[in-house]
Every structure is written in structure tokens, then in C-alpha cells.
Amino acid sequence: TQVYLNGNFMAPDQARISPLDRGFLFADGVYEVIPAYNGVLFRFDEHLQRLERSLAEIGIHNPHDPAQWRSLCDSLVAHNGGGNLSVYLQITRGAAQKRDHAFPVPPVTPTVFMMTSPVAVPAADSPDTAQGSLAITLDDIRWARCDIKSISLLPNSLLRQQAVEAGAAEAILLRDGFVTEGSASNVFIVRNGTIVTPPKCHAILGGITRDLVVELCVAEGLPVAEQEISESQLRQAEEIWVTSSTREIVPIIQLNNSPVGSGQPGPVWKTVARHYVNFKRRLCGL
Ligand code: PLP
């Protein structure tokens, strides 16, 4: 395997980053995770737009233009054998001379790191045999700018760990009695036959998978609404799904140890999962 660091491809154990890097000291950076299927980057432009937005929101100059990003990511995928994998890329504000909360003046060169990971075959790839996953609800303890894809993921880690210790795959987060998102995913429910997901705002990350699911539902004429979901609506949902780039659309069959709907992956999920997989296969030539 090869990783990328500041202009060079290398073995992971050859990569060296200064302890003064602000990513290390302050989690001062942003990231993206972009899946590739059959060696083809999925929804690359959308991921890149979100990266540009995250960088702009925290005032880091984008070190590459879109064509350069595309070629770096394609090279990294090729260096790692193509096929199905995800590209992780992170940009930090770089290594300043001293530790100071305020940004270095003049700015230092941002650190760019990229690596790949294998992707597991998601549930949506086989809608008829999918098992479904368990989730628990937890209080959303994160900050007020979750729309920025920040590498500061301690709250997300603590929340996911609580879910894992409870035997669940994901924590669904509640703020002031309403669903925000999962610890590393967006949330959908089916309520009276309508597919509902919370509207984009500063409290959630605008998921690329979320947006594609909404887009596919609209294109297929399925009833979909971007609306707040209360805790009681979540508990009474006919179906619950969580979405992310690496896990695609995961049906949640138990919430806090109670069955969701029939306790099996639901019919609306199956329909949407089929549309998602067809879209992916067409786009990536699978
Ligand atoms: N929300 C959070 C907090 C995430 O970390 C993620 C992805 O890991 C998502 C939502 C889903 O976003 P995407 O579909 O772009 O992967």
C-alpha cells in the first residue's frame, strides 16, 4: 500500500509529520472520504465541493485546484490496485513555529495527507439478504458547526464507542428533542410512507450519500421530505436508515433494543437500495 503526503507517494511507515502540525496539536484541519468502485471515484465533484466549503469555512487556502485533486486521487487509487476502496484525504493548517491557538502569520504550507482503505460490501448491494443493524439514541454532545467536515472527531468517537459498547452499529443523535444525524452518518426515517431526513443546517454534515438518496427519491417519484424529526417520530418510525459514503444506506432494525417497524429491513429501504446500487453500477461500470 501507498499513502500520499505533501507531494509524494510512499509506504505508510515512511510518512513523517511534525509534532507541531496544527492537525496534531489542535485538530485544525478538515477531511473527506471518497469511495471508489471498480477504481472509479464515486461522486467526486460533490466531495470536492464539500472539501472546498470546509476549507473556506476554516480559512485554509485550498492547495490544489479540482483537476489536481482529481489526478492525485486517481493516482492514489491506481497505486493501491484500484478496485473497491475509499480514499481518505485530510488537510491541516500545517506546522507553525510555536504552539499558538491563533493562526500562524504569515500562513504556513498546509499539510496534505491521503490514504486508502478497503470498503466492505455494503448492505444496499444485496437488498434481499441484508440483515440490518442496531442503533441507540444518544445526546448530541458536539459543537455548533457540524456542517464543517472537521478532523476534530473526539465527540463522534466517544458517541460511536458508546454505541459499540451497547452492541449497536451506530448512535443516532438527539439535540433538543430532535434528530440531528448519526455519529458518522445521516439519518432517514419512513413516516406514513414518506421518506424524511432533517434539513441541512449547521447542526449536521451535508452528507453526499444523503443528497444522492434524496436526489434518487425525487427522480423515482418516491415521496421524500426534508423535515425535522422529533424523538417520538423516530421511535414510531416505520423504517430508519443511516447513510454514509462507506456504508451506503443501512437499514436499522432495532432502536434502543426495540424493533423498528417489522424488525426487518423495510420495503421502502429495499426500493431505495436497489435504485442506489443501480446508479452506482451505471456510474462506475460495475
Ligand atoms: N455525518 C457525519 C457526522 C459523518 O461523519 C458522515 C460521514 O462519515 C456523514 C454524516 C455522512 O456523509 P457522507 O454521506 O458524505 O459520507
Residues whose N, C-alpha, C, O or C-beta is under 5 A from the ligand:
A	BS01	PLP	E181 G182 S183 A184 S185 N186 L205 G206 G207 I208 T209 R210 T243 S244 S245
